[in-house]
Amino acid sequence: MSVRKVINALTLIFVIGVVAGLALTPDGRQWLRHPTLMLGNGQAAEASATPDAPTPAPAADTIRPALPTAAVDSRAVTPLSQRLAQGPLKIGVFGDSMASDLYTGLYRDMQVYPNVTVSKFTQPATGLARYDFVDIQAKTQGQLANADLDVAIIAFGTNDGQGMEIDGTVHPFGSDGWKAIYGKRVDDLIALLKSRDIAVYWVGNPRMRSDAFNAKMQVINDLVRSRMQAANVTFIDMVPLTADAQGGYEAYGQDANGRRVLMRKDDGMHLSLAGVMHVSGSIVDRLVRDAGLTRPQPTAAQPAA
């Protein structure tokens, strides 16, 4: 028998052994049905972008009725100006690592207002797509049990450019099923906050350097924007603040003093400190306007006796 035939025979035996081994375990059988589930992040993102081969339609539509339907909570909450008249304005920042960065800018900018507090409720590497990792709805409910807030600033999305598996069904990123599930989670989070009479400001994702990743973030931005409009909630678009005149990625920009500075980190996703202050400044401007905040005037120095 030639060496090539021996190699081919050994390879065939190895492949058969691997498939048989996978078929013996639940995770293995799941992988055989949906191989992209166990790929790395980059590979999974690429695989999810490739359309699945067409399959015969089921005899009955057993998938769509199981998808969650979004229940929009469009009720109004107490205006910030009324809250401020009753006491200090208490702001909480929720979200992923992008939100953690925005907290830094909001905390620094709001320090000049003695009747405003800013608290941090963020957790990096979280999002609305992987409730099997961190259930944001349950986590936020627990956080609110121990917090008295008037305003919630929310930023999610940078970890959500991936498919979701619900009850054994995989919904590729951006599919109708994925949008229904993601939209429902957005709506549920808004309803939870509104049930506590908390005003919500949802901050969208910035322009990303990678065109492929940016396209995913814009799918999320468009979906969240539509949910905020339906719920009568403010959506703050970061794209105009982080893109050039043509809508492309812009790593540099002008700070408050007119100097051209680096606005993004090396990963092409997160904001530098200057970028954080640039974006958070727009959020602060909106809060100041809605609450009717007045910036304290510096007191004149008394002449020496």
C-alpha positions in Angstrom: 0.0 0.0 0.0 1.4 3.4 -1.0 2.2 6.1 1.6 -0.6 8.3 0.2 -3.2 5.6 0.7 -2.0 5.0 4.2 -2.3 8.8 5.0 -5.7 9.0 3.4 -6.9 6.0 5.4 -5.6 7.4 8.7 -7.2 10.8 7.9 -10.6 9.1 7.2 -10.4 7.2 10.5 -9.5 10.4 12.4 -12.4 12.3 10.9 -14.9 9.5 11.6 -13.6 9.3 15.2 -14.0 13.1 15.7 -17.5 13.1 14.4 -18.5 10.1 16.5 -17.0 11.7 19.6 -19.0 14.9 18.9 -22.2 13.0 18.4 -21.8 11.4 21.9 -22.1 14.8 23.8 -24.8 17.5 23.9 -22.3 20.2 23.1 -20.9 18.1 20.2 -24.3 17.5 18.8 -25.1 21.3 19.1 -21.8 22.1 17.3 -22.6 19.7 14.5 -26.0 21.5 14.0 -24.5 25.0 14.2 -20.7 24.9 13.9 -20.3 28.7 14.3 -21.4 28.5 18.0 -18.0 27.3 19.1 -15.8 29.4 16.9 -13.7 32.3 18.2 -15.2 35.8 18.1 -13.6 36.9 14.8 -14.5 33.6 13.1 -18.1 33.6 14.5 -18.6 37.2 13.2 -17.4 36.2 9.7 -19.4 33.0 9.7 -22.6 34.8 10.9 -22.2 37.2 8.0 -22.5 34.3 5.5 -26.1 33.4 4.6 -27.1 29.9 5.5 -27.9 27.5 2.7 -31.6 27.4 2.0 -33.6 24.8 3.8 -37.0 23.4 3.1 -39.8 25.4 4.8 -41.3 23.7 7.8 -44.8 22.3 7.5 -46.0 24.8 10.1 -44.5 28.1 11.2 -43.2 26.9 14.6 -40.4 29.6 14.9 -42.1 33.0 14.5 -44.8 32.5 17.1 -42.1 31.7 19.7 -40.2 35.0 19.0 -40.8 37.6 21.7 -43.0 40.6 20.7 -41.9 44.0 21.8 -44.3 45.8 24.3 -43.4 49.5 24.0 -43.7 51.5 27.2 -44.3 55.1 25.9 -45.5 56.6 29.2 -43.9 59.9 30.3 -41.9 60.3 33.4 -41.5 63.3 35.7 -39.6 66.1 33.9 -36.1 66.7 35.1 -36.9 70.3 35.9 -39.5 69.2 38.4 -37.1 66.6 39.9 -34.5 69.3 40.4 -37.0 71.5 42.2 -37.5 68.7 44.7 -33.8 68.0 45.5 -30.5 66.9 43.9 -30.6 65.3 40.5 -29.3 61.8 40.7 -27.8 60.3 37.5 -26.8 56.7 37.0 -24.7 55.4 34.1 -25.4 51.9 32.8 -23.8 49.8 30.1 -20.5 48.3 28.8 -17.0 49.6 28.6 -18.1 52.4 26.3 -20.5 53.5 29.1 -17.7 53.2 31.6 -15.7 55.7 29.6 -18.7 58.1 29.3 -19.2 58.0 33.1 -15.7 59.5 33.5 -16.6 62.5 31.3 -20.1 62.9 32.8 -18.7 62.8 36.4 -16.0 65.4 35.6 -18.4 67.7 33.7 -21.2 67.5 36.3 -19.0 68.3 39.3 -19.5 72.0 38.7 -23.2 71.6 39.6 -23.5 71.1 43.4 -27.1 69.8 43.1 -26.2 66.8 40.8 -24.7 63.4 41.5 -23.4 60.9 39.0 -23.0 57.2 39.9 -21.6 54.3 38.0 -23.5 51.0 37.3 -21.5 49.7 34.3 -19.8 46.4 33.6 -17.3 45.9 30.7 -17.8 43.0 28.3 -21.5 42.9 28.7 -24.5 43.6 26.4 -28.0 42.6 25.5 -27.1 39.7 23.2 -25.6 37.3 25.8 -28.0 37.0 28.7 -26.5 33.5 29.3 -23.4 35.4 30.4 -24.8 38.4 32.2 -28.6 39.0 32.3 -28.7 42.8 32.1 -32.4 43.0 32.9 -31.9 41.0 36.2 -28.7 42.9 37.0 -30.3 46.3 36.5 -33.3 45.3 38.6 -30.9 44.3 41.4 -29.0 47.6 41.1 -32.2 49.7 41.2 -33.3 48.0 44.4 -30.4 49.7 46.2 -30.3 53.0 44.3 -32.5 56.1 44.1 -32.1 57.6 40.6 -33.8 60.3 38.5 -31.8 59.7 35.3 -30.3 56.7 33.5 -27.6 57.1 30.8 -27.3 53.9 28.9 -24.8 52.7 26.3 -24.7 49.1 25.0 -23.8 47.5 21.7 -20.1 47.0 21.3 -20.3 43.4 22.4 -23.6 42.6 20.7 -22.5 42.1 17.1 -23.2 38.3 17.3 -26.0 35.8 16.9 -28.3 34.8 19.7 -29.5 31.3 20.6 -33.0 31.1 22.1 -34.5 27.7 23.1 -32.1 25.8 20.7 -32.8 28.1 17.8 -29.9 30.3 16.5 -30.8 33.7 15.2 -27.9 35.2 13.2 -27.0 38.8 13.8 -29.3 41.2 12.1 -31.9 38.6 11.1 -35.6 39.3 11.8 -35.5 36.9 14.8 -32.4 38.6 16.2 -34.0 42.0 15.9 -37.2 40.9 17.6 -35.3 39.4 20.5 -32.9 42.4 20.8 -35.7 44.9 20.5 -37.6 43.1 23.2 -34.7 43.3 25.6 -34.3 47.0 24.9 -38.0 47.6 25.5 -37.9 45.5 28.7 -35.0 47.6 30.1 -36.7 50.8 29.3 -40.0 49.6 30.9 -38.1 48.6 34.0 -36.5 52.1 34.4 -39.7 53.9 33.6 -41.5 51.8 36.3 -39.2 53.6 38.7 -40.0 57.0 37.1 -36.4 57.2 35.8 -35.8 59.4 32.7 -33.7 57.5 30.1 -31.1 58.8 27.7 -29.8 56.1 25.4 -26.4 56.8 23.8 -25.7 55.2 20.4 -22.5 53.6 19.3 -19.8 55.8 17.6 -18.4 55.5 14.1 -16.0 52.5 14.2 -12.7 52.2 12.2 -13.5 48.7 10.8 -16.2 49.1 8.1 -17.5 45.6 8.9 -17.8 46.2 12.6 -19.2 49.7 12.0 -21.9 48.2 9.8 -23.0 45.9 12.7 -23.0 48.9 15.1 -25.2 50.8 12.8 -27.7 48.0 12.6 -27.8 48.2 16.4 -28.0 52.0 16.3 -30.9 51.9 13.9 -32.8 49.3 15.9 -32.3 51.1 19.2 -33.2 54.5 17.7 -36.5 53.1 16.5 -37.3 51.6 19.9 -36.5 54.9 21.6 -38.8 56.8 19.3 -41.6 54.4 20.0 -41.0 54.6 23.8 -40.7 58.5 23.8 -37.1 58.3 25.0 -34.1 60.4 24.1 -31.6 58.8 21.8 -28.2 60.6 21.5 -26.4 59.8 18.3 -22.6 59.5 18.7 -21.9 59.0 15.0 -22.0 62.8 14.0 -19.6 63.4 17.0 -17.1 60.7 15.9 -17.1 60.8 12.1 -15.6 63.1 9.5 -17.7 65.3 7.1 -18.2 62.3 4.7 -19.3 60.0 7.6 -16.0 58.1 7.7 -13.9 57.2 10.7 -12.0 60.1 12.2 -9.4 59.5 14.8 -8.6 63.2 15.4 -10.9 66.2 16.2 -11.0 69.5 17.9 -11.2 69.8 21.7 -13.0 72.6 23.6 -9.9 74.8 23.1 -9.9 74.3 19.3 -6.8 72.1 19.4 -6.6 69.0 17.1 -6.2 66.1 19.4 -6.5 62.3 19.3 -10.1 61.3 20.0 -9.9 57.5 19.7 -7.9 54.7 21.2 -5.7 52.4 19.2 -8.4 49.7 18.9 -10.4 51.9 16.6 -13.5 51.4 18.8 -13.1 53.1 22.2 -12.7 56.8 22.9 -9.6 58.5 24.2 -10.0 60.8 27.2 -10.3 63.8 24.8 -12.9 61.9 22.8 -14.8 61.0 26.0 -14.9 64.6 27.1 -16.0 65.6 23.6 -18.9 63.2 23.5 -19.9 63.5 27.2 -20.1 67.3 26.7 -23.0 66.8 24.3 -24.8 64.6 26.8 -24.2 67.1 29.5 -25.6 69.9 27.3 -28.8 67.9 26.8 -29.2 67.2 30.5 -28.5 70.8 31.4 -31.1 72.0 29.0 -33.8 69.4 30.0 -33.2 70.0 33.8 -32.8 73.8 33.6 -29.5 73.6 35.4 -27.6 76.8 36.0 -23.8 76.8 36.1 -22.6 78.4 39.3 -20.9 81.7 38.8 -17.4 82.0 40.4 -17.4 84.3 43.4 -15.4 87.4 43.1 -12.2 87.5 45.2 -12.6 89.7 48.2 -10.0 92.5 48.4 -7.3 92.1 51.1 -7.9 94.1 54.2 
